[in-house]
Structure formats: C-alpha cells, structure tokens
Amino acid sequence: LQLPMPPHGPGMSGATHSHDPEYPDDEWNLYTQLDPESTTALNCTQPSDALGIFKPSALRHDPNPTLYSDADEELMVIAKFVSPVHVRKICIIGGGSSDSQHPNVVKCYVNRDGIDFTEVQEMRPTQEFNLPINTDGSVELIPAVHPFSNIMSLAFFFPSNHGDDCTAVQYIGLQGEHTHYRREAVNTTYEVLCTGEDVQQPTNPLAGKSDHLH
C-alpha cells in the first residue's frame, strides 16, 4: 500500500509557495530555482532571453521576453537548476504574432547535460506531449512522477509548430518541489589503507607497539 505523500515530500520544500517575495503565493514556483548562468536556448534569436520566459504565473501573458526560433521551426530551451527539484506540472504558452507560431509538440529530456539537436534525434525523450494553442495558459501538462524527480536539468525540445516557419514561446511554468541545498563539488582526500605486506615488521619484539593505526 502506497500512502499519499505530504505536499512537501521528503527533504523537499516549496510545493505550494514561491521564494519570490513579490509573488509569495505563486504555486508555479520553480522559476526561482533556475541557474541564471546556465539556463539557455538553442537555435534561438536571443538565447539570453531563455531565463526570462520562466516567469511568475501572474506574468504569463506578458510577451516580454518571447523566444523565437532562428534558422527553422526547431527550438530548444534548457533549464538548469541550482538544487534538485521535482516537477509536477508544466504549462507552456506560445507567442509571436500568429497562433501558428505556437509549438505543437514538446519533448522533455531530464538530466541530459550537453544535450543538443544531434542528440535529440538519437535519444528517446523522458516524456513527450502534444501541445494545443494555449494562449490563456489553461492547459497543464502532468509529467510522470518518478522520471521528473530529482532534476538538475530539464531540456524542452520543440520540433515543430502549428504551421509557421518560426516557433515562438513566451512562457514556461513549472510547479513542484525543491530542496534547499546546492550540489557543489567536494574536494575529498582518501587515505590509502595499507595491507600487511606493506608493513615492515619490527625485529625487536618490544617495538611491536605503535601509536599509528590504520
């Protein structure tokens, strides 16, 4: 029997509130956990705008910024988090001057560092969703629980749209839980344990006692 988990799962917090002091009750809260240095977009006219489309839910209809695909309709947005998160809901709103620019499919890839367009052609997505034109933000995507837990990076690949040469996305909302710790590199010194063959046996029986222990 599996009992329902509390709103804040083990070691997690932030399920029903935001760490943004301006929007403390925003349930679409995981934008506050993004790494601004590494969140980016590929095949995008302005990759530096990638962080800005993860915005408070109250600003989901604000078209600034909007990401536009560059060479063709394919667009990839890569979200990197400062601590592990559980993603429980996703909301995607297209943008641009026409509804035809809204993406019609998103393929999600969890914890795939260094992902690019070549890899997504060879790799099965963690989960794929068909996207309707969602101008009011009423459509919510529910990902599978286990694959979308303990996430440090989440790539959104939009391979196509509703009939335009350019794909536009103005909002990605993420609802879920997050930890309060950061994963950082740790310098660890390991002691090499010696074996009996490594020890020179004393010839003097009285020298058998030593203050050094392995």
N, C-alpha and C positions, 0 to 999 in steps of 0.2 A: 504494500500500500504506500503510495507516494502522497505525502501530505503537502498541501499548498504552501509555498514559500511566503515569508513575510514580505512586505513591499520593498524593504531593503534586505537583499539577500546576504548570505554570509560574507562578511568583510566588505560589503558594498554599501554605498550610500548615495543619496541624490535621486531616488526613484521618483519622487513627487515634488521636487523643488529644484530651483536653479541656484547657481552660485553667482549669478549676475545680480548685483544689488539693485539695478534699475528694473529688472524683471524677476523678482524673487519667487514668484508663483508660477513661472513658466515650466510646464511639465516637459516641454521639448527642450531638455536641459543640456544635452551632451555637447552642444557647441562651445560651452565654457571649458571643456576638457581637451580641445584641439590644440595641437602644437603649431603655433603660427609660423615657425621657421621651416617646417617640412610639409605642411599641407599644401597641395599644389594641384595643377591640372595639366593634361597633355592634349596636344592638338587644339590649343585654345588661343584666342587672340590676345587675352590678358591673363596669363597664368597667376599673376599676383592677386587677382580678384577671387581666387578659389576659396580662401578663408571666409570672405565676406558673404558668400551665399549660405553659409551655416550661420543663421541669424536667429534672434528671438522670434517666436511664433507670431508675436504682435506685428512684426515687420515682414512677414512672409509675402505680403502683396507689394512690398517696395521693390521696384525693378532695379534699384541700385545697391550692389552691382548685379549684373547678369553675365553669366559665362556664355560665350559664343564659340562654336567650333570654328576651326580655321580652314584647313585645306579641303575638308569634306564634311560629311554629317557626323562622323565619329568624334566622340568627346569622352575623355576620362578624367574623373575627379578622384584624387587620392587624399583621404583624410587620415592624418596621423594624430594619435592621442598621447597626452603626457602621462597617463596612467591607464591601466586596463579598464575597459568598460564592457557592459552587457547592453547590446542594442535590442530593444524590444519592439519598437515601431519606427517606421521610416515614412516620411512624407516628401514627395518631390513635386515641385511646381515648375513647369516650363516657363519660358519667357519669349522675348522678341516681339516683333511687330505682327506676327501671324500665329494662329494656333497650330499651323502646320510645322512650326519650328519646335514644338514641344516634343520631347523624346517619347517614343512608343514602347521602348524596352529598356530595362536596366539589368545588367549582370553584375552581381556583387562578388567580390573576392576578399576573403578575410585573411589578414596576417600574411600577405604576399609582398614582402619587401622587394623593391626593384622591379615591380610589375610594369609592363609596357604593352604596346599594341601587338607585338610579336607573341608575347606570352599568352595573351588572352585568346589568341587564335588556336593555341595548342592545349590550353588548360580548361578544365571544366569549372564553371563558376560555383561558388559556395551556394548561391541561390539566384534564380532569375525571375523577374517579374515583368508582366505586360503592363504598360502604363497608359491609362486613358488621358485625355486632355483634362487636366486637373487645375483649372485656373483659380478655383476658390479654396483649394487646399483641403477639401473634404475627404479625399481618398487617402487612406492609410494602409501601408504595407506591413504585414505581420511576418517577420522572418522566423525561421526555425530557432528554437531556444538554444539548443546545445552549440550549433556551429557559430552562433552570434554571441557567444560568451567569451570573456577574457580577450577582448580585441585590443590590439595596439595599432593596427592599421586596417582601413576599410576602403577598397577601391570600388568606385562606381563607374562601370563602362556602359556608355550609351552608344550602341552601334548604329542606331537609325532613329528617325522621327516620323512625324505624320505626313510627310510628303514634301519637305523642303531640302535645299542643298546645305543648309546651315542648321545646326541644333543649338537651342538656347535653354539654359537652366538658370532660374533666378532664386530658387530656394531648395535646400535640402534640410529637412528637420529630422533630428534623431532623438528618440525618447528611450530612456533606460536608466541604468545604474552605473556608478563609477566608484573606484576606490579612492582613497586619499593618499596613496603612496605613489612614488615615481619609480620606474625601473631605471636604475643607473648602473654604470659599470662599476664593478668592485674589484679592487686590487687585493688578491689573496696570496699569501705566502704559504706554501705547503712544506711541511717537514718531511724529509725523506727518511723513512724508517729503516734502520739497519737490520740485517739478519745476523745470525750467529757467526756466519762466515766472515762478516765484516769486522768482527771484534777481535783484537789481538789479545789472547788470553795471557794473564799475568803469570810469570814464572814463580813469583813469590806468593805463597798462599795467603799471607797477610795483606796482600794488595788486592784481594778479591772484592773488597768493599769499595763502592764508588758512589759519589754524590750525583753522578749524571745518570739519569734514567731515560730509556727510550720508551 
